[in-house]
Amino acid sequence: MPYYFPQVTLLITHYNRSASLENLLKTFEKLNCSFGETIVSDDGSKSEHQAKLKQLKRTFAFNLIGTTQNKGLGNNINKGQDAVTKPYTLYVQEDFIPKQNFARHLEDAMQFMDCNNKIDLIRFYAYFKYPYLKPYQKGFSEMIFNTWNTNHLKFYCYSDHPHLRRSSFLTKFGRYAEGIKGDLTEYKMAISFLKHNGKGLFFNDFNALFDQHNSIEEPSTMNRSSWRQNKSTVALILRFFYLKLKLLKNHLDLWRAQV
């Protein structure tokens, strides 16, 4: 069954992983899932990937937004979003692959946003379940942020993982921070999302709609601290106090953003 979303721009951010990008585009094609427009925003990839991008552009007819040098994730999303012409944006980084049932649930998400203009974003993938959820409809739940809840993960209503959002997103929540590391760019947008009372939905079966694939040839460009995965007693104690301090810091960051 073909799925066509004329009101949606597929926005893909790319950096030095053209094989992953090709895999993503081929998978959407295989699923008979297409969009009003597709934009690939490239962050100054190496010459071999630039050549591949030009080849892929001829095959998949996307709009390529480039830059002469690497400027980081924030700039890459900003310039890509600036080029969007459709009212909704499906944001996907190039190393994700949609699964068989994704388009059907994207239809549900579109219906929710059409019927409820208070919904700013709908998330389709996560590394962890958002800790405070209120059942909504059709396998989605509303993310609830409460100051008194004690899980630090509550601050991540927004995530850079695949999601549908209104294309006016930057107008309401501000532009992505540029010139800093990608994880900090994501965190600052998460704080801005809460500051401006963003409302979002979360797909309950959060690993059912996308896979994230990082091959040996094209590994992830994001590096995370390995000590957080350590299960020794000392590491667990340190992690406990680290998370308490992180919760306090996040509250302070949100308070500073609101004053």
GIPE-V709652 format. One record per backbone hydrogen bond with DSSP energy under -0.5 kcal/mol. NH is the residue of the N-H (numbers start at 1). CO is the residue of the C=O. E is the energy in kcal/mol with one decimal. If there is no record, write none. Layout:
nh	co	e
NH	CO	E
NH	CO	E
//
This chain:
nh	co	e
3	32	-3.5
5	34	-2.2
6	4	-0.6
8	5	-1.6
9	88	-2.8
10	8	-0.5
10	37	-2.6
11	9	-0.8
11	90	-2.6
12	10	-0.6
12	39	-3.0
13	92	-0.8
14	41	-2.7
21	17	-2.1
22	18	-2.4
23	19	-2.1
24	20	-2.3
25	21	-2.6
26	22	-2.6
27	23	-2.0
28	24	-2.1
29	25	-2.0
30	26	-2.7
31	27	-2.1
32	29	-1.6
33	28	-2.6
34	3	-2.6
34	32	-0.6
36	5	-2.0
36	8	-1.3
37	8	-1.1
39	10	-3.1
40	63	-2.5
41	12	-2.9
41	39	-0.6
42	40	-0.7
42	65	-2.6
43	14	-2.1
49	46	-0.7
50	46	-2.2
51	47	-2.2
52	48	-1.4
53	49	-2.5
54	50	-1.8
55	51	-1.6
56	52	-2.7
57	53	-2.4
58	54	-1.4
59	55	-1.4
60	56	-3.2
61	57	-1.8
63	38	-2.9
64	62	-0.6
65	40	-2.9
65	63	-0.6
66	64	-0.6
76	72	-2.0
77	73	-2.5
78	74	-2.4
79	75	-2.6
80	76	-1.4
81	77	-3.0
82	78	-2.2
83	79	-0.8
83	80	-0.8
84	81	-1.3
88	7	-2.0
89	165	-3.1
90	9	-3.0
91	89	-0.8
91	163	-2.7
92	11	-2.5
92	90	-0.5
94	13	-1.7
96	93	-1.6
97	211	-2.8
99	209	-2.8
102	99	-1.8
105	101	-1.5
106	102	-2.2
107	103	-2.0
108	104	-1.4
109	105	-2.3
110	106	-2.6
111	107	-2.1
112	108	-2.3
113	109	-2.2
114	110	-2.3
115	111	-2.0
116	112	-1.7
119	116	-1.5
120	118	-0.5
120	199	-2.8
121	199	-1.3
122	164	-2.7
123	201	-2.9
124	162	-2.5
125	162	-0.7
126	206	-0.9
133	131	-0.5
134	142	-2.2
136	140	-2.4
140	137	-2.3
141	202	-2.2
142	134	-3.3
143	200	-2.4
144	132	-2.8
145	143	-0.5
146	144	-0.5
149	146	-1.3
152	150	-0.6
154	151	-2.0
155	152	-1.6
156	153	-1.8
157	155	-0.7
163	91	-1.6
164	122	-2.5
165	89	-2.5
166	120	-1.4
167	87	-2.6
169	166	-1.6
171	168	-0.7
172	168	-1.6
173	169	-2.7
174	170	-1.6
179	71	-0.8
185	181	-2.2
186	182	-2.2
187	183	-1.9
188	184	-2.6
189	185	-1.7
190	186	-2.0
191	187	-2.2
192	188	-2.2
193	189	-2.5
194	190	-1.6
195	191	-2.7
196	192	-2.1
197	194	-1.9
198	193	-3.2
201	121	-2.0
202	141	-2.8
203	123	-1.7
204	139	-2.6
204	202	-0.5
206	204	-1.7
208	205	-2.2
211	97	-2.4
213	95	-3.1
213	211	-0.6
214	212	-0.5
215	213	-0.5
215	218	-0.6
219	216	-0.5
223	221	-0.5
228	225	-0.6
229	226	-1.9
230	227	-1.1
236	232	-2.5
237	233	-2.2
238	234	-2.6
239	235	-2.6
240	236	-2.1
241	237	-1.9
242	238	-2.5
243	239	-2.5
244	240	-1.6
245	241	-2.3
246	242	-2.4
247	243	-2.3
248	244	-1.9
249	245	-2.7
250	246	-2.8
251	247	-1.9
252	248	-2.2
253	249	-2.7
254	250	-2.3
255	251	-2.5
256	252	-2.7
257	253	-1.9
258	254	-1.4
259	255	-1.3
//
